[in-house]
Structures are given as C-alpha cells and as structure tokens.
C-alpha cells in the first residue's frame, strides 16, 4: 500500500492506453470572492452563479470530449473548484477523476496548477530550492508547479512515470525569470532523466518558442537540454510532431503550452510492456465555441454570448501513449 496525501491506494493495473493532456483554462475562478484577497482575482472571477455554471459545464464537456487519463491544469483557483469539476464530470459524463493539488505561491493572481487523474498516482507535492540554489543567481523559484509520480503494474513489469506540471512567469519583460525557472526545473529533473526514467514536463511556459528557435538561452531550449554538451539530460519537445500550422496553443497564435518527454517514452523497450508515444495534437476544437475562435476576449469575456464564447484563451495539448 502506498499513501497519496491522506488516501491509500494499491498498485493499479496497466491500462491499454494513456492519454496525457495539459490545458490552461484561463482564470477558472467561481463567483464566490469571499476567499479571494487580491483585486485581480476578484475582478476576473465569474461575475455570478449563472456564468460560473456555464463555465463549469463547458470545461467538463471539453474534458469529457478529450477523455485524458492525466490532465495537467493551469490557472485554477483552488481545490474546492476542482472538486466541483470532478463532481460535474462524474454526474454528467460518467467519468471519475481524483485530484492532486498543492497550494502554490502566486499571491498576486491567486492562480494555481493541479492534476486530475484516473489511476496510478502514488505521490505528489512541490519542490523548493536548496540553500546552494538560492545563493546561485541562475535559478528562480517556480511558484506554480506540482510534481507527481505514477505507477502501474507490479514487480518487474511495473511502469513508473514522473510528471511535473508548470506555469512559468508571464509578461514579456520577465524573459530572464523564465530562463532561470527553466534552469531550476531542469536541475530538479536531470538525475531522473539521466537514469533513463519516464519523465514528462508539461504546462504553460509563457513564451512563444518555435521548435527551430530553441537555443541555450531560451526556456524551451533549456528544458530540452540544448544548453548542455551531453544528450543524457535531454527532453524531447513533442511540438515538433504537431503539423506546423496547428502548433499554436493560444488565441493570438502563440505556442505557449508544451509537453516535453524523456527519450524512453518515445522508444519501445524490448521484452517489456512499457509506455510509448503514439500521437500528439493541439485540440482547438475542444475549446472553441461558435463559428470561429475568439479574436480577443480578455476584457469582455463574460460579455460575449455563451454560445460564441471560447472556454479559454489557451488550447489543450494532448499526447497519447500505448503500453507496448
């Protein structure tokens, strides 16, 4: 038996397939602002119960359309609204999810990240910098992140996956902060990658980084391991496997959201039923409502007719793996 937070679960059997998705669901805050302290969080919460019910139902419907086994979410308010979401998924779509959530440290926006999952979770939590890292100016704390470890199967056939869901610092003038956050995340993951473990880093990196432009000084390049001379610490950016015209993950056609994986997840290990990547896509249709995607909805989001209003300004990125 392994304890996950206050719950204990036994080892889960390997599913035939594993669908992993990341989605920034843009200020997923309910109408109750009594637990919000920042002016920004109060301003961008749902204005009333009717609008929150629309948002909750729409996001649940989109998740049911994708049916991910593991879903990394960004810009959620708190664990309470995640409970509402999982309840909606169960009642309206007969889908059961559990929640991995740890309070973050972004007190300006009050946004957090979370993971919804269907099976396999054995451990989750946050990480902090060591004293040595704190004294080294090349790192910067990632205020919104969660680490999670999954296991399926038993004995020699056990398959393990380490995942980290991230939301890096926003705004164009914070490029150096994002670079330092990327270095920190990579430093935390390097040992697991070097050991040949299954590792997935996914989320909103908040930089429009084309695959071909990833260098040693860009966040995506740093996360990929471009900045080091060895390939032992490399992660593979799955955006390279999405058709170029469909790579945008934001309504202003930016590529902010990514899934990066370690090499073992892209190759089939002989003699073992292990996880192997099969496909990856940006699913614009899961988010867009009406005849076309929103052109601009940041200041008028709840003024747009519900039938035409997109669920978020970001689009889900979905990767499918098979146990082969």
Secondary structure, DSSP 8 states (H G I E B T S, - for coil): -EEETTEEE--B---SEEEEEEEEEEEE--S--TT--SHHHHHHS-SSHHHHHHHHHHHHHHHHHH--SEEEEEEE--HHHHHHHHHHHHHHH----EEEE---S-TTT--EEEEEESS-EEEEE-----HHHHT-TT----SSEEEEEEEES-GGG-EEEEEEEEE---SGGGHHHHHHHHHHHHHHHHHHHHTT-EEEEEEE--S---GGG--TTSHHHHHHTTTSS-STT--EEGGGGS-GGG---BTTS---EEEEE-GGGGS--TTS--EEEEEEEEEGGGT--SSS--S--TTTGGGS-TTT--S-SB-EEEEEEEE-
